[in-house]
Amino acid sequence: MPLDTVLLLAGVAFGAGFIDAIAGGGGLLTVPALLAAGVPPHIALGTNKLSSTFGSSIAAYTFVRKGLFTPRRWRPGAVATLVGAVLGTLLTHAFSPGALKTLVPLVVLAAALYLVWPWRSRPLPAAADYRPPAALQGRWGLAIGTYDGFIGPGTGAFWTAVALSSFRQDILHAAGTARFMNFVSNITSLVAFALLGAIDYRLGLAMGSSLMVGAWLGAHSAIRFGSPLIRPVFMVVVMAMAARLLWQQFAG
């Protein structure tokens, strides 16, 4: 791949890392960018997992260190997310490259359109003590983990929306939940993609290094500015990506 293309993808990854750490949805930028650069669909999904794991790890660590997420209270959700990510990754390899090339943009578009739907958050009982029921964690963990392993873009945004509507968290703690669960599914799916030999390591590491810097800046920005920053960024990202994918599908 030409150096200028790699540098362009690294720039996209930086922006994706920043956005993903704030509100999720960074994969809505990186996966279409990889496909546009001519990377085969299976390799694009695996390479995106490598790069996104850099960002989700630093973002998750930041939220945990700041006391905005307590991992031990979310073990059922984390385990279910891990299982779902493995199932989703294996499901990816049940599709031909041609089918994936058509399916991925459509699924990303559907995710973007769904996430534009207005959020309805409920009051947070007590951030330090609240633990959603294990069954509820498990259902959402399995569903979103499978989606992340299969396609992936928008996973963090889905977790944010679920944490607001089903887990009754405020926007900042919802962002912490999303970052941690996204890391769990990313690292699990990454291992599965590696075993299946579906990763471009040089490209993934180049993008991952840039994405990690963006994620660090994004996580600290989200914690500092909270809801006034997170909500607008989230909505702008999903609407812009929906418009872009609609253009690709119907004007190309």
C-alpha positions in Angstrom: 0.0 0.0 0.0 1.4 3.5 -0.9 2.8 5.5 2.0 0.4 8.4 1.4 -2.5 6.0 1.7 -1.1 4.6 5.0 -0.7 8.1 6.4 -4.2 9.0 5.3 -5.6 6.0 7.1 -3.5 6.8 10.2 -5.1 10.3 10.2 -8.6 8.8 10.0 -7.6 6.5 12.9 -6.6 9.4 15.0 -10.0 11.1 14.5 -11.7 7.8 15.0 -9.9 7.2 18.3 -10.8 10.6 19.6 -14.5 10.2 18.7 -14.7 6.6 19.9 -13.4 7.5 23.3 -16.0 10.3 23.7 -19.1 8.7 22.3 -18.3 5.5 20.4 -18.7 4.9 16.7 -15.0 5.3 15.7 -15.4 2.1 13.5 -17.9 4.0 11.4 -14.9 5.9 10.1 -12.1 3.3 10.0 -13.9 0.4 8.4 -15.3 2.3 5.4 -11.9 4.0 5.1 -10.1 0.6 4.9 -12.6 -0.7 2.4 -12.2 2.4 0.3 -8.4 1.9 0.3 -9.0 -1.5 -1.3 -8.4 -3.8 1.7 -10.4 -7.0 1.4 -13.5 -7.1 3.7 -12.2 -10.0 6.0 -8.8 -8.3 6.3 -10.4 -4.9 6.8 -12.5 -6.2 9.7 -9.5 -7.9 11.3 -7.1 -5.0 10.8 -9.7 -2.6 12.3 -9.9 -4.9 15.4 -6.1 -4.6 15.8 -6.1 -0.8 15.5 -9.3 -0.3 17.6 -8.0 -2.4 20.5 -5.2 0.2 21.0 -7.8 2.9 21.4 -10.3 1.0 23.5 -7.6 -0.2 25.9 -6.4 3.3 26.7 -9.9 4.7 26.9 -11.1 1.9 29.2 -8.1 2.3 31.4 -8.7 6.1 31.7 -12.3 5.7 32.7 -11.5 3.0 35.2 -8.6 5.0 36.7 -10.9 8.0 37.1 -13.4 5.9 39.0 -16.1 6.1 36.3 -16.3 2.3 35.8 -15.9 -0.6 38.3 -15.1 -3.8 36.4 -16.0 -6.2 39.2 -19.7 -5.0 39.1 -19.9 -5.9 35.4 -18.5 -9.5 35.2 -21.7 -11.1 33.8 -21.8 -8.5 31.0 -18.0 -8.9 30.3 -18.2 -12.7 30.1 -21.3 -12.5 27.8 -19.5 -9.9 25.6 -16.5 -12.2 25.3 -18.6 -15.1 24.2 -20.5 -13.0 21.7 -17.3 -11.6 20.2 -16.0 -15.1 19.5 -19.3 -16.1 17.9 -19.4 -13.0 15.8 -15.9 -13.4 14.5 -16.5 -17.0 13.5 -19.7 -15.9 11.8 -17.7 -13.4 9.7 -15.8 -16.3 8.1 -19.1 -18.0 7.1 -19.6 -15.2 4.5 -17.7 -14.9 1.2 -15.7 -11.7 0.6 -18.2 -10.6 -2.0 -21.1 -11.0 0.4 -19.2 -9.1 3.1 -18.4 -6.3 0.7 -22.1 -5.7 0.2 -23.2 -6.5 3.7 -20.7 -4.4 5.7 -21.7 -0.9 4.4 -25.4 -1.8 4.8 -25.0 -2.9 8.4 -22.9 0.2 9.2 -25.5 2.4 7.6 -28.3 0.6 9.6 -26.3 1.1 12.8 -25.7 4.8 12.1 -29.4 5.4 11.4 -30.5 3.5 14.5 -28.1 5.5 16.7 -29.5 8.8 15.5 -32.7 7.9 17.3 -33.1 10.2 20.4 -31.7 8.9 23.6 -33.8 8.7 26.7 -31.7 8.4 29.8 -33.1 7.6 33.3 -31.8 8.9 36.6 -28.7 7.1 37.9 -29.5 5.5 41.3 -25.9 5.7 42.7 -23.0 5.5 40.3 -20.7 3.9 42.9 -23.1 1.2 44.0 -25.3 0.4 41.1 -25.0 -3.0 39.5 -27.5 -4.0 36.7 -29.0 -7.5 37.0 -26.7 -10.2 35.7 -29.4 -11.4 33.2 -29.8 -8.0 31.7 -26.0 -7.6 31.4 -25.7 -11.0 29.9 -28.4 -10.4 27.2 -26.9 -7.1 26.0 -23.3 -8.4 26.3 -24.1 -11.4 24.1 -26.0 -9.3 21.5 -23.5 -6.4 21.2 -20.5 -8.7 21.6 -21.7 -10.8 18.7 -22.3 -7.7 16.6 -18.8 -6.4 17.4 -17.1 -9.6 16.4 -19.2 -9.8 13.2 -19.1 -6.3 11.9 -18.1 -3.9 14.7 -18.6 -0.3 13.7 -20.8 1.6 16.2 -20.3 -0.9 19.0 -19.2 1.7 21.5 -22.2 3.9 20.6 -24.6 1.0 21.0 -23.2 0.4 24.5 -23.6 4.0 25.4 -27.2 4.0 24.2 -27.9 0.8 26.1 -26.2 2.1 29.3 -28.4 5.2 29.2 -31.7 3.5 28.4 -31.4 0.0 30.1 -28.8 0.4 32.8 -30.0 3.9 34.0 -26.6 5.5 33.9 -25.8 9.1 33.3 -23.9 10.1 30.2 -20.4 10.1 31.7 -20.8 6.7 33.4 -22.4 5.3 30.3 -19.4 6.3 28.3 -17.2 4.4 30.8 -19.3 1.3 30.5 -19.1 1.5 26.7 -15.4 1.9 26.6 -14.7 -1.1 28.9 -17.2 -3.4 27.2 -15.9 -2.4 23.8 -12.4 -3.2 24.9 -13.5 -6.7 26.0 -15.1 -7.5 22.7 -12.2 -5.9 20.7 -9.4 -7.9 22.4 -11.4 -11.1 22.2 -12.3 -10.6 18.5 -8.7 -9.6 17.8 -7.4 -12.9 19.1 -9.9 -14.8 17.0 -9.1 -12.8 13.8 -5.3 -13.4 14.5 -5.9 -17.2 14.8 -7.8 -17.0 11.5 -5.0 -15.1 9.8 -7.2 -12.1 8.8 -5.1 -9.2 9.9 -2.7 -6.8 8.1 -0.3 -6.2 11.0 1.7 -3.4 9.6 -1.3 -1.4 8.6 -3.1 -2.2 11.9 -0.1 -1.2 14.0 0.3 2.1 12.1 -3.4 2.9 12.5 -3.4 1.7 16.1 -0.6 3.9 17.2 -2.4 7.0 15.8 -5.8 5.8 17.2 -4.3 5.4 20.7 -3.2 9.0 20.8 -6.7 10.1 19.6 -8.3 7.9 22.2 -6.2 9.3 25.0 -7.2 12.9 24.1 -10.8 11.9 23.6 -11.2 10.1 26.9 -9.7 13.0 28.9 -11.9 15.5 26.9 -15.0 13.4 27.7 -14.2 13.3 31.4 -13.4 17.0 31.6 -16.4 18.3 29.6 -19.0 15.6 30.1 -22.4 15.7 28.5 -22.1 19.0 26.7 -19.3 17.5 24.6 -20.4 13.8 24.4 -23.9 14.2 23.1 -23.2 16.6 20.2 -20.2 14.6 19.1 -22.2 11.4 19.1 -25.0 12.8 17.0 -22.8 14.5 14.5 -20.7 11.4 13.9 -23.6 9.0 13.3 -25.5 11.4 11.1 -22.4 12.2 9.0 -21.6 8.6 8.5 -25.2 7.7 7.6 -25.2 10.4 5.0 -21.8 9.3 3.7 -22.9 5.6 3.4 -26.2 6.6 1.7 -24.2 8.5 -0.9 -21.8 5.5 -1.5 -24.7 3.1 -1.9 -27.0 5.2 -4.1 -24.8 7.7 -5.9 -21.8 5.5 -6.6 
